[in-house]
Amino acid sequence: MKSNKKKKKRIGGTIKYLVTIFVISAVLAGSGILLSNDLFALAKPDKDITVTIPEDATVGEVSKLLDKSGVIHYGSLFHLFTSTVYKDVEFRPGMWTLNSNMDYRAIVNQIRLTSKSTVTVTIPEGYTVNEIVDTLVKNGLSSKQELQSALQNDTFNYDFLPDDLGNQTNRLEGYLFPDTYEFYLSDSADTIINKMLGNFENKLNDASNGKSLAQICKEKDLSVSDMVIIASITQKESVNSEDMYNVSSVIHNRLNNASEYPYLNMDTTVVYAVGHKNLTKADLKSDSPYNTYTSKGLPPGSICNPGMDALEAAANPNQTDYYYFVADDAGTKHLYAKTLADHNKNIAQLEAEAKSN
């Protein structure tokens, strides 16, 4: 009987041991799957995340930054991988847009310093996508073909972008924030574009001076895309930053009283559609969704990339009763009117002033 008891104990101990080994193996296997998924991006979510890498950041600092931001989930594994595969790696400081579905090698290759040659490029407010491309190419950044291909075909996962972007070269019109940038000459077209989109995202959500533009739009039930379109027209129509708030008020007033004012009647949208400034009567009758003399409401997209002043004016227009404005020949001032009769008087006044000069 004693021998049977001992035998049962041995069997029970063996079972417990096997179960323990099985559990440990399962945990290790599960951890291995999770680590492999993070390392090789086997099944990670598709989400763009903007991170800012400081000057002279170490591998450890970058690993923690990427982990904290959600680009990766295992900073220590990234640290080990980068230190092992890339000896004496240096990172490019600045703002970078990475995707959480990137594997470790792709992440490092995008943010590591491969060339220390940089160029500073200023994108003026009101530039179109085509003008931005020409400026970048002129400064030796990427090629026109690569930039146009990225603008038309690449995937950009930002919450502020419209869901129906389409595949036109100008589909990002309005969202390439005009600013002064420092690019590396080795930057890819995708990196350059993401840097400008990331800058737009930061400006949109900046609440350092109170409410962010995103918050204001939400409170006013104004979509970000509509705000950007209004800002682009405001940018092109205004004579200075102060004037923008009145120009924006005219646009908003017409949109809010669409039954009486179905058309915005903005020359700049027609200029965008036909591609030249000296508009003819035929141009004003042209059949284009960007022609706000023949198409009701806002055009389908922006007509340029507006700056911060125009965006703020689009979100916070002056409260006026204006529905019309006209500029003098020099383009230095606007006269505003509540009625068509007053508008015609303003036109006559400016014509008389032009003749007397």
VOGU-3710 file (C-alpha; in Angstrom, 3 decimals, decimal comma):
1> mksnkkkkkr> 0,000/0,000/0,000  2,863/2,359/0,781  4,435/1,764/-2,598  1,149/2,650/-4,308  0,960/5,928/-2,370  4,504/6,838/-3,347  3,711/5,993/-6,942  0,645/8,234/-6,877  2,696/11,090/-5,398  5,284/10,729/-8,156
11> iggtikylvt> 2,573/10,778/-10,811  0,926/13,811/-9,208  4,262/15,618/-9,001  4,983/14,827/-12,631  1,629/16,196/-13,726  2,167/19,402/-11,763  5,621/19,764/-13,266  4,306/19,228/-16,796  1,469/21,708/-16,230  3,934/24,252/-14,866
21> ifvisavlag> 6,243/23,771/-17,854  3,261/24,077/-20,194  2,102/27,318/-18,564  5,605/28,816/-18,625  6,059/27,753/-22,252  2,702/29,283/-23,170  3,632/32,556/-21,465  7,002/32,636/-23,196  5,398/31,758/-26,522  2,810/34,479/-26,047
31> sgillsndlf> 5,487/37,002/-25,144  7,479/35,915/-28,153  4,491/36,534/-30,423  3,906/39,978/-28,935  7,581/40,906/-29,192  7,793/39,591/-32,757  4,683/41,525/-33,715  6,195/44,742/-32,390  9,562/44,060/-34,027  8,325/42,950/-37,437
41> alakpdkdit> 4,934/44,755/-37,483  3,050/41,554/-38,290  -0,392/42,810/-37,248  -0,138/46,322/-35,860  -2,752/49,098/-36,214  -2,490/51,660/-38,995  -2,168/55,059/-37,308  0,034/58,076/-38,027  1,761/59,476/-34,941  3,844/62,654/-34,869
51> vtipedatvg> 6,867/62,661/-32,562  9,518/65,299/-31,914  13,075/64,049/-31,564  15,341/66,421/-29,605  18,886/67,357/-30,548  21,536/64,699/-29,844  18,948/62,180/-28,642  20,400/58,845/-27,563  19,055/55,433/-28,558  17,613/55,055/-25,081
61> evsklldksg> 15,840/58,424/-25,212  14,378/57,734/-28,649  13,271/54,256/-27,536  11,366/55,710/-24,575  9,881/58,462/-26,759  8,583/56,009/-29,358  7,229/53,716/-26,640  5,446/56,547/-24,825  3,916/57,936/-28,034  2,548/54,564/-29,087
71> vihygslfhl> 4,657/54,040/-32,196  6,079/50,900/-30,536  5,152/48,907/-27,432  8,500/47,590/-26,235  11,057/50,354/-25,876  13,666/48,044/-24,377  13,421/45,682/-27,364  13,728/48,619/-29,765  16,778/49,794/-27,821  18,367/46,342/-28,079
81> ftstvykdve> 17,548/45,993/-31,788  18,824/49,449/-32,737  22,015/49,168/-30,703  22,770/45,762/-32,202  21,870/46,340/-35,852  22,870/50,009/-36,174  26,174/50,762/-34,512  26,850/54,403/-33,553  23,469/55,442/-34,967  22,510/59,130/-34,853
91> frpgmwtlns> 18,989/60,456/-35,110  17,710/63,436/-37,031  16,210/66,012/-34,675  12,859/67,531/-35,457  9,239/66,554/-35,950  8,567/63,214/-37,643  5,372/61,460/-38,585  5,660/57,709/-38,107  3,044/54,977/-38,375  2,333/52,436/-35,673
101> nmdyraivnq> 2,311/49,695/-38,350  5,984/50,277/-39,208  8,546/47,644/-38,240  11,647/48,580/-36,260  13,928/48,705/-39,299  11,578/51,054/-41,171  11,337/53,331/-38,140  15,094/53,568/-37,688  15,726/54,088/-41,398  13,299/56,999/-41,436
111> irltskstvt> 14,653/58,875/-38,429  18,357/58,034/-38,457  20,854/60,548/-39,719  22,245/59,438/-43,089  23,343/62,824/-44,358  24,090/65,941/-42,351  23,415/68,216/-45,319  20,307/70,290/-44,686  18,434/73,039/-46,470  16,076/75,648/-45,051
121> vtipegytvn> 12,956/76,232/-47,125  10,242/78,840/-46,575  6,778/78,026/-47,907  4,847/81,321/-48,175  1,255/81,584/-47,017  -1,188/81,106/-49,866  1,021/78,884/-52,009  -0,755/76,133/-53,912  0,411/72,525/-53,843  1,990/72,980/-57,267
131> eivdtlvkng> 3,896/76,048/-56,111  5,106/74,169/-53,027  6,344/71,286/-55,176  8,239/73,681/-57,437  9,809/75,375/-54,390  10,942/72,070/-52,898  12,435/70,879/-56,174  14,189/74,222/-56,676  15,857/73,715/-53,299  17,147/70,281/-54,277
141> lsskqelqsa> 14,593/68,258/-52,301  13,346/65,070/-53,942  12,107/65,282/-57,544  8,915/66,672/-59,031  7,831/63,210/-60,114  8,406/61,668/-56,661  6,634/64,516/-54,865  3,635/64,427/-57,202  3,439/60,649/-56,917  3,483/60,820/-53,104
151> lqndtfnydf> 0,883/63,603/-53,052  -1,395/61,604/-55,325  -0,906/58,017/-54,191  0,550/57,756/-50,677  -1,630/57,048/-47,654  -1,763/59,768/-45,016  -3,609/58,806/-41,851  -4,561/62,023/-40,100  -7,895/62,565/-38,394  -8,229/66,065/-39,848
161> lpddlgnqtn> -8,052/64,892/-43,469  -11,339/64,274/-45,321  -12,315/60,624/-45,687  -12,813/60,988/-49,437  -9,382/62,343/-50,362  -9,460/60,849/-53,842  -6,279/60,511/-55,862  -5,729/63,948/-57,339  -2,371/65,707/-56,991  -4,111/68,603/-55,218
171> rlegylfpdt> -5,989/66,391/-52,720  -3,843/67,763/-49,848  -4,421/71,372/-50,895  -4,934/73,427/-47,754  -3,167/71,042/-45,369  0,510/71,592/-46,257  1,107/74,216/-43,617  3,131/77,216/-44,868  6,151/77,737/-42,645  9,943/77,732/-42,609
181> yefylsdsad> 11,284/74,174/-42,560  14,684/72,599/-42,270  14,889/69,460/-44,373  17,673/66,959/-44,892  18,653/66,659/-48,534  18,192/62,908/-48,165  14,555/63,261/-47,056  12,068/61,252/-49,097  9,012/62,855/-50,666  6,825/61,066/-48,118
191> tiinkmlgnf> 8,894/62,411/-45,211  8,700/65,982/-46,523  4,935/65,880/-46,968  4,355/64,265/-43,582  6,444/66,951/-41,916  4,130/69,650/-43,288  0,996/67,659/-42,436  2,319/67,067/-38,930  2,888/70,800/-38,572  -0,710/71,454/-39,625
201> enklndasng> -1,910/68,937/-37,024  0,070/70,697/-34,289  -1,313/74,116/-35,287  -4,856/72,751/-35,422  -4,643/71,346/-31,891  -2,550/74,092/-30,278  -4,457/75,432/-27,283  -1,621/77,503/-25,813  -3,547/80,766/-26,394  -6,900/79,441/-25,263
211> kslaqickek> -9,074/77,143/-27,332  -7,537/75,293/-30,246  -8,896/75,668/-33,762  -10,121/72,082/-33,540  -12,107/72,917/-30,382  -13,600/76,058/-31,939  -14,690/74,149/-35,040  -16,333/71,478/-32,896  -18,218/74,063/-30,829  -19,426/75,872/-33,950
221> dlsvsdmvii> -20,314/72,661/-35,774  -17,868/73,669/-38,486  -15,917/70,858/-40,090  -12,147/71,236/-40,309  -12,286/70,768/-44,073  -14,836/73,602/-44,457  -12,747/75,827/-42,201  -9,681/75,158/-44,353  -11,569/75,880/-47,584  -12,919/79,159/-46,149
231> asitqkesvn> -9,416/80,032/-44,919  -7,926/79,388/-48,350  -10,390/81,761/-50,014  -9,883/84,299/-47,232  -6,111/84,049/-47,712  -6,372/84,824/-51,424  -9,046/87,512/-51,211  -7,682/89,593/-48,307  -5,343/92,569/-48,537  -3,842/92,023/-45,056
241> sedmynvssv> -4,288/89,917/-41,926  -6,773/92,339/-40,304  -8,896/92,365/-43,442  -9,211/88,583/-43,275  -11,793/88,696/-40,492  -14,181/90,797/-42,600  -13,621/88,733/-45,747  -14,338/85,610/-43,719  -17,509/87,206/-42,364  -18,814/87,754/-45,912
251> ihnrlnnase> -18,211/84,098/-46,765  -19,904/82,895/-43,573  -22,846/85,284/-44,021  -23,483/84,018/-47,538  -23,197/80,386/-46,466  -25,601/81,005/-43,574  -28,101/82,708/-45,897  -27,808/80,378/-48,851  -31,424/80,813/-49,921  -30,803/84,506/-50,625
261> ypylnmdttv> -27,100/84,257/-51,479  -26,552/80,811/-53,045  -23,272/81,790/-54,739  -20,115/83,048/-53,038  -19,033/84,951/-56,192  -15,308/84,848/-55,354  -12,914/85,589/-58,217  -10,040/83,712/-56,603  -11,838/80,377/-56,830  -12,284/80,931/-60,574
271> vyavghknlt> -8,599/81,826/-60,904  -7,780/78,484/-59,287  -10,073/76,701/-61,712  -8,871/78,316/-64,956  -5,228/78,830/-64,007  -4,835/82,537/-64,831  -5,579/85,826/-63,080  -7,016/88,071/-65,779  -10,518/86,642/-65,818  -12,828/86,970/-68,804
281> kadlksdspy> -16,610/86,813/-68,939  -16,244/83,307/-70,325  -14,122/82,329/-67,337  -16,819/83,528/-64,942  -19,323/81,295/-66,757  -17,015/78,283/-66,853  -18,417/74,954/-65,721  -16,207/74,056/-62,780  -17,053/73,082/-59,197  -14,444/75,694/-58,189
291> ntytskglpp> -16,331/78,452/-60,014  -18,335/80,042/-57,206  -20,274/82,130/-59,724  -21,871/79,030/-61,233  -21,548/76,454/-58,402  -23,398/76,987/-55,137  -21,750/77,035/-51,732  -18,128/76,188/-51,054  -15,896/74,682/-53,725  -14,980/70,994/-53,256
301> gsicnpgmda> -11,539/71,799/-51,879  -9,128/74,533/-50,884  -7,594/76,863/-53,451  -4,285/77,287/-51,606  -2,545/76,451/-48,342  -3,601/79,145/-45,845  -1,500/80,453/-42,969  -2,460/80,714/-39,317  -4,054/84,181/-39,636  -6,413/82,978/-42,338
311> leaaanpnqt> -7,288/79,814/-40,413  -8,090/81,824/-37,296  -10,198/84,267/-39,320  -12,067/81,372/-40,921  -12,896/79,926/-37,501  -13,551/83,311/-35,816  -14,913/85,796/-38,385  -16,006/89,285/-37,413  -19,718/89,541/-36,698  -20,947/91,771/-39,533
321> dyyyfvadda> -23,915/92,282/-41,864  -21,648/92,361/-44,917  -22,488/90,329/-48,011  -20,289/92,153/-50,536  -16,798/93,563/-50,847  -14,732/95,093/-53,605  -11,008/95,872/-53,772  -9,354/98,928/-55,244  -7,157/98,547/-58,342  -3,992/98,488/-56,264
331> gtkhlyaktl> -5,368/95,729/-54,054  -4,592/97,707/-50,906  -8,090/98,041/-49,419  -11,607/96,633/-49,473  -14,927/98,416/-49,296  -17,703/96,366/-47,698  -21,475/96,557/-48,187  -24,641/95,049/-46,767  -26,715/95,424/-49,929  -26,148/95,190/-53,657
341> adhnkniaql> -27,063/98,859/-54,030  -24,362/99,887/-51,563  -21,944/97,499/-53,247  -22,534/99,184/-56,621  -21,937/102,578/-54,988  -18,599/101,315/-53,656  -17,614/100,115/-57,113  -18,499/103,507/-58,592  -16,501/105,253/-55,845  -13,389/103,179/-56,545
351> eaeaksn> -13,729/103,718/-60,282  -13,941/107,484/-59,745  -10,897/107,404/-57,472  -8,951/105,434/-60,091  -9,776/107,964/-62,800  -8,799/110,918/-60,637  -5,420/109,312/-59,953
//
